[in-house]
Amino acid sequence: MADYIVNDEKTNACATQTMNEYEIAVAQLNKIKTDLDALTADGYNTPSAKNDFQPFVQEYTDNYGKVTEGLTGISEYIKKYGEGMTQFDSEMGSSLRK
């Protein structure tokens, strides 16, 4: 039989921390994108850069959006799971007292 250990304070804290880290990650990734855009505009603007480097940068940009969306989903899942288990436990205890 499975043991269930769910600490609502820890799940809530982890969800909050994940979202805090999300904000930091998004800001850092946006800075990197800005720097790369500036580089390709006036620091590395050659035929090779246009054909090879810029598409690589665009792929990076497209993919980091997926990563940040994933962090949001993970955070929300952890938060809802903790809340759901707390509610379930409370309802089970209440039903036993009736």
Buried (B, 14 or more C-beta within 10 A) or exposed (E): EEEEEEEBEEBBBBBEEBBEEBEEBBEEBEEBBEEBEEBBEEEBEEEEBEEEBBEEBEEEBEEBEEEBEEBEEBBEEBBEBBBEBBEEEEEEEEEEEE
